[in-house]
Amino acid sequence: MLGKFPVISITGPRQSGKTTLVKYMFPDYKYVNFEDVEIRDFAKSDPKAFLKANGKRLIIDEAQHVPDIFSYIQVFVDDDPQRQYIFTGSQNFLLMEKITQSLAGRVAVFYLLPFSIFELKNSGYKMNSYEDYILKGGYPRIYDKKLDATNWLLNYITTYVERDARQLVNVGDLDSFQKFIAICAGRIGQLINFTSIANDLSISYHTVQNWLSILETSFIVYRLFPHYKNFNKRLVKSPKLYFYDTGLASALLGIQTVEQLQLHYLKGVLFENLVITEFYKQYYNNGKRPGYYFWRNNKGVEIDCIHDEGMHFQAIEIKSGTTIHPEYFKNILYFQKLSGLTSDQLILIYGGDDSYQRSIAKVVSWKDLDQIVPID
């Protein structure tokens, strides 16, 4: 995209590797970090002088801290085609709001999430079971420094709450906010019920909405929305909640070992979370936007994941079991009657090792997830 756009934006959660990536890919670019107060003050007080002083090729880390600079960069890149800027940021809404206002048509946007299974598999950090991936998650520092995943992830949440939550909105009760994050972990894969969460914490409905927006803005959680196509008029319309990192969710749930995970009532939805987020990562890592949803009618019949993107349409069921059972295909077959999909568009992802085509549907091992994402 460097040959097509004067500005590149890379956003994602803290500690996902954004700075490491841009420094590695663009070693000849000047690098500045707006979390450095002195540099930030210079950029705020005299943005023109700041941009002139730092050359024509510049990486700006945590760019959302000086949002006014985007307007000046617009003028600079319009006047001088040789200028190239790369932004990184860990607060998606704050960064993207200013970018879209000032740099529409001039910026290519990328999202960098923690490591995918595919990346780890091909970089010497391959693990033998999906349970290990669920527990450890994908944050690079855990692998690079060989850290205890649970301790690091809990410290990550503490740091996040104390730092980012205060920056994004005035969270008066940090203890309640931390409990809110833990409650979200306990509701992975469920329809979001703002009223229920508000009652659990004795806070308002609107506070829950605001706090959830904070978690989304900082890439802690995301919503999977119901599929919009009307295969059945009586459809559920609420989104479902997932975490961008299953290791973080596991730490919040107090799950530290494979043995604990095996017995935990949320093992199945954590596996579901792992699979769906893997799809997102593979799309984002290729500079594309994922088209994933879920489908559920008012009778409780559900398809865990619908992939609808142009020529590609797949109905995907996700089961953590390592042995295939006939009931795994029940919802897929129900949906097939409504939608008319062929067997190669029906996919069952499971916790076993073998992938093969059945007459009913395609059976895919969790190890082969990269084979069913149609990236050109």
Protein Blocks (a to p, Z undefined) as FASTA:
>chain_A
ZZmpcbdcddddehiommmmmmmmmmmbccddfkbmklmmmmmmmmmlmmmmnojbdcde
hkllmmmlmmmmmmmmmmmmkbccddddfbfklmmmmmmmmmgoiaccdddddddfklmm
mnopacfbfklmmmnomafklmmnopafklmmmmmmmmmmmmmmmmmpccfblmlmmmmm
mmmmmmgoiacdfklmmmmnopafklmmmmmmmmmmnomaccddddfbdfbfbbcfbdcd
ddfblklmmmmnopabfklmmmpcklmmmmmmmmmmmmmmmmmmnopacdddddddfkop
acfbacdehjbccdddddfbfbdcfklmmmmmmmmmmnopafklpccddfbfbdcddfkb
ccddfklmmmmmccZZ
